Structure formats: structure tokens, C-alpha cells
Amino acid sequence: MPPRGVRILGEADLVAAEDTRHTGLLMHHFGIRNRLESYHDYNKEKTGPRLIQRLLDGESIAVVSDAGTPGISDPAFNLVRSAAENNIPVVPIPGPTAAIAALSVSGLPTDRFVFEGFLPAKKGRRTRLEELAKETRTLILYESPHRLIRTLGDLLETLGDRRISVSRELTKKFEETVRGRLSEVLPVFSGRKILGEFVLVIHGHLDREKPNDKTD
């Protein structure tokens, strides 16, 4: 937690949190007492316009996600977009971003990469995987614990036995990174209880294989 973030949480007129329980613990840790309001996927359509109106009335709001940077694959994106449409200034508070943190320790090419967020759970999933199979840049995906095994299996079937780095709980107590081929990494997670949030970093498609680097 950067010092600037601690200061903003105390100075804002309101803290909009994805989970007020988690953010409440964070604020208690730093001795911050401020107003908290829930803002998440299930109430964003109702709560978002009200928060925007408060901003237009001159208040300041700090937006906090459960993990990682707000606005990256979470409902804060909708609030930021609405703020931009209403010419309301949005100021980022730099901190850990799981996608970049995972890429930096993956051991895979970092000069060109594409962030795909979460794959479709059902409709369009196969089509999206087939499109990604042709992508030459390093791929970065987010995945939840209950879909990890399915996704690793789908990647192996669609993309082939590529090199992959799987990171979980980055910057937290139980941080872990597992690297290898998809066929090697899948059994590692198949034989254990799966907990935490995951980032998958996958080698891109190679048009022509290089010696000792048979990725496709």
C-alpha cells in the first residue's frame, strides 16, 4: 500500500469499496476512519449514477478493489468511464497490478504481450480460444480458482503444449508461481485444493519453431 494511497483513503469524502469488509480491515490497519459504501458488479448500475452525481456536486471519492488495481477487470471500469464522460478528473494511485507482476516473473517474453482478462465462461469461449491460438504475443489471462483446471485443459487442447507461468495470490502471504509446459503444470494443480486468484502467462504462437523451443 503506497503512502499516497493511505493519505487519499483518509482525505476522500467517501470510499467506494468492492467489499466494505475487506477495505474496512485495510483502513483499520492504517488507523483510517472514513465513510464506506459498497460498489461492486451487482449494484454498479444503481450505485454508479449516484456516485457520479456526488462527484459532480464537488465531493471526492476513493475507489478500492478487493485486490490489484481498480478498473482492471473489475467494476471500477464503469465508474471511471462514466467519470470521463462527465469530464470528472480521475487520478490513479499506482500500486501492484497482478498482470504485470506475473509477467515480470514468468520467464516468458515481455517485449510484446496482450492482456485478455477473463475468458468467456460459456458462450464464445471456444471461438475466443481459437483466436488466441494465433496470437504471437505473450498472453496474459486472469482466472478464478473454480475454473482454473478447466481453463488449463482448454488451453492445452486449443493452443498446444506451450510454456506457461501460473501465479496466484501475488504480493500476498501465499504467493506462488509455477512454470512449465501446460502438460506439466496441469497435474500440479489437479492434485491439490485450489485457492486464490490466478494469473496465467502463456507463450505466444510461433510461426516457425526455433531450435530447442518447440512451443506450439
N, C-alpha and C positions, 0 to 999 in steps of 0.2 A: 504494500500500500504506500504510494508516494506521499510525502508530506503535503503536497499541494492538494491531493485528494482528501486528506484528513481535514484540511482547512476548509475546503469547499463544503464538505458534509456538515460542518458546523455553521457556516455562514449563509447557506441557502435558506430561502423561506420555507422550502418543503423538500423532502427527499422522497422521490418516487422509486419504489423498490420492486423488483421482480418477486421477491419473497421477503416480507417485512420481518419474519423471524430470523432469517439469515443476516439481513442487513442490521437488524436490531442488535444481534450479537457483535457484529463488527463495530457498530457505533459505541456499544458498551465497552468494548475492549479499549477504544481510544478516548473514553470518557466524554462522548458527544451526546448531548441531549437535543433532539430536534423532532419536528413533526414528520411522521412516516405515513405514506399512502401506497397501497398496492397498485402496481401497474404491470400487467402480465398478458399473456396470449389470450386468456379467457375474458378479460374485461377491457382490452385495449380499445375496442370500438366505442364503448360507453365512456371510459375514463379519459381517453386521449383528447377529445374535443374540450373537455372541462379543464384539463391541464394546459392546453393551448390558450384557452381564454384567460387563465390566471397569468400566463406569461405575457399576453397582450395587455393585461391590466398592470404590468410592471413588476410582477413577482419574479423571483429566480427559483429554478427547480434543478436539483441534482438528480440524475437518473443512475440507478445502480442495478447491475445484473447479478444473478446468482454466482456466476463465475466468468472470468475472461473480460473482454472489453464490451461494454454496452453497444448495441447496434450491429454486432457481428452475429448473424443467425439467432437473433432474439428480438422481442417486440419493441425494443428501443428504436429500431429502424423506423417504424411507423411514426413515432413521435418526432424523430429527427426530420423525417421527410415533411411532416406537417409544419414543423417549425420553419423549415426552409421556405415552404410555400407561403408562409405568413411573414417572411423577412425577419424572423426572430433569430438573433445570433445563437449559435451552438458552439460551445468551447469544449474540445476533447481534453480529458485528463489522462495523459499517457500512463500505461501500465501493462502488465503481461497480457499477451494475446496468444491463445493456445496454438493457433495455426502456425504462426511464425516461430514460436518456441519449439514446436515439434519439428518443423522443417529444419531448424538450425542444428538439431541433434540427430537427424535422420541418417546422415551419411549418404544421402541421395543428392543429385544435382540441385543447386539452389539458385543458379543464374536465371532460370526461366521456370516459373511454376504457375499453376492455376488453382484457385480456391473454389471448390464446388459446394461447400457446406454439407447439408444432409441430402442423401439420395432420396428420391420419392419412395415412400413406404410401400405403395401398391401400384396405382395407375402410372404408367410411363417409366417404371423402374428399369425394365429390360431395355427399352429404347435408349434411355439415358446411358446405361452401362455400355451399350454397343457404340454410342457416340464417343464416350470417353476412351474406349479401346483404341481409337485412332489418334488420341491426343498425345503429342510428342513431349509436351512439358510435364514436369513433375506434378502429380495430382495430390491435392490435399482435401480430405473429407473429414467431416465430423460424424460421430456415430454414438448412439445410446447403448448402454450395456445390454439391454434385452434384444437388440438387433445385431450385435457385433458378429456373432458366429454366422448368421445368415449372410451378412454383407461380405465377410471374408470368403465364404463359399461362392457367392455370386461373382466376386472379383476374380477368383481363381478360374471359374468356369468361363467367364467372358473375356478377361484380359490375358489369361495365361499365367504361368508360374513366375510372375515378376517379383522383383525385390520390393519389400515393403518395410516400413517402420511404423509400429503401433505404439503410441504413447497414451498414457492415462494419468489423470489427476495431476497434470503439470502444475508445478510451483506449490504443490500441497504435500502433506505428510507422506502419503503413499505413492508418490510419483514413481513411474516406471516406464521404460521404453524397451520394446522387444523388436529386434531386427532380424531379417532373413528373407527367404523366399516365402511366397504365400503358402505353399505346401508345408513349410516348416513352422510358420507362425500359427496357422490354424489349429494344429493339435495342441499347442501350448495353452491356448485359451479354451479349447474344448474340454480340457481335463480339469477345470477349476471353476469356482464360483466367480462370476463376472460382476465387478463393481466399479463404479466411477464413470466419468465421461471420457470418451476416446477421440483421438486424432489419428487418422490414417494417412500416411505419406507414401505414395506409390510411384515407382519409376515410370516415366512416360514411355510411349511406344517408340521403338527404334525401327526406322525404315530398313536399315541394314545392320545386322548384328556385328558388333565389334569382337575381336578375339577375346576369349575369356570373359565375355559379358553377354551371355545368351539370356536376355531378359524376357523376350516375347515368348 
